[in-house]
């Protein structure tokens, strides 16, 4: 498989003896990603290339998910996959609403103030309860936290990888 993959979960452990895996979700679309019959791609250091897996069953469990994949019936078959990631292809993306973006679209974008000051590039996104926070790595290595709110983020141009913001007092 040559297509780029995007992580939606991390395998942290096995669960029980029937071949179920405990995963920590890294997606906003859990119901769709972990639905019966959906396909995910396993990436793991033990495997030379990603392996397609089909969800047989999944359920939320104490802040994580317990997933059983087709073809597995006991713990010995899945033990070796701990530490792996579950991924999707770009064709599996869910269409987003206006002014919503996937993390990989935002990371790497240049951030410029409405006064023309170059602040740096977005290196990560924190998901908080109220709004996302974009972490900008400044020119001198200093991190700047930019809340993704209407008063701050004025324009996002994904194609040009540029974001224009209004710098509120106290953000830098």
N, C-alpha and C positions, 0 to 999 in steps of 0.2 A: 504494500500500500504506500503510495507516494503522497497522498493527500494530507494536508495539515490537519492535525487533531487538536481539539480544545478540551481541557479537563473539565469534568462535571462532578467528579467525586474521587476520594482517596480511600483505598482499602486499608483499614487499620487493624482488622482482626478477623478471626473466624467467629461463628456463633453457633453453639450447639454442635451436634455430630452429623447433621444431615447435609452438610455442604454449603450452608449459608455463610455469607460474608457480611461483616459489619463495615459500613462505609460512612465517611463524613462527606456530606454534600457540599459542593462549591458552586452550585447553580441556583438560579432563582426559579427554575422551572422543574421542580422535583416531581410533581405529579406526572408530567409528560415524560421526563427522562427515565423514571423508574417504573413506568407503567408496564403491565404484562405485555410481552411481545416486542417491546422496544429494543433496538440494537445499540449496544455500547461497545467501544473498542478498548480492550485491556492493553495497557503498556506496562511492562515490567522488565527489570534488568535480566531476569531469567529467560526472557523471550527475545528473539532476534528481530521480530517485527510485531506490530499490533495484531491482536487476535480479536475477531468479532465474537461477541457474546450476546445472547438473547435473554432478556429478563423473563423468568418463569413466575416469580412472585417478589413482592417488596412491601415492606411496612415500616412506618416510622418507629423508632425505639430510642427513648432517652436522648434526644438531640442528634441522633444518627439515623441510619436506615439499615435494615436487615434485608439483604437481597439474596435470592436463590436464582441461579442461572441455569438454563437448559443444559442437560448433559452431566450435571453434578449431583451426586447422591450422598456423599459422605465427606467428613472433614479432611481425610487424607488427600483427597483430590484437589482441595482448594488451599490448603495450608501454605503451599509454596508461593501463593500470589499476594500474601500480606505485603504491604508497602507499595503495591502497584497503584496505578491510576486508571479510572474509567473515563473515557473520552467520547466525543462526538465529532462528526465532520461538519463542515460549513453548511452542507445541504440540510442538516438537521436543526439549524438555527430556527428559533421562533421569531417571527416578524415582531419588531418593536414599535411602540408608539412614537409619535413625534417627540423629539428632545430626549429620547432614551437611547443609550449606547451600550454596547458590549465593552467589557473592561479592556479587551485586546485592541479595540478601536481607539480608546482614550490614551492608553499607555504609549509613551513616545511622542505625544503631541507637544509642540512648542506652546508655551503660555506667555502671552504678551498683554500688558495692561492697556486700558483705553487711552493712556497717555504715551503709548509707544515703548514702554520699558519692557525689555526681555527678561523674564523671571527664570526661565529654565524649561526643562522637559518633565512631563508627568511620568513618574516611575512606578506608581502603584495607586490603587483605589481602595479606600477603607469603606466598608459598608456599615453604616450606623443605623440606629432606629429611625431617626428623623430624615436624614439625607446622606448621600455619599460624600466622602471627603477625598479630594484628589491630592496626592502627595507629589509635590514638585521638587525636583532636585535642582537647586539654584546653581548659578555660575561658580560660586565659591564653595560648593558642596553643602551648603546649608539647606535644610528642608523647609519648605513652605507648605502649609496646609490650606487648601482652597475648598471651601464648602460648595457643593453643587446646588446652589440656590439661584433663583432668578435675579436677585439683587447683585450677585457677584459674577456669574457666568453670563456674558452678553452674547457671545457667538461661538459656535463650534463648527469647524470645517474639517470633517474627517478626511476628505480627499487630500487637502493641503496639509493635514496634520498640524493645524494651528487653532488655538483657542484664545479668544479675546475676553479679558475679564475686567471688572471694575474692582480695584483694590480697596476694600474697606479699611478704615483705620484700625490698626492693631493686628492685621493679618501678617505683616512682615516685621 
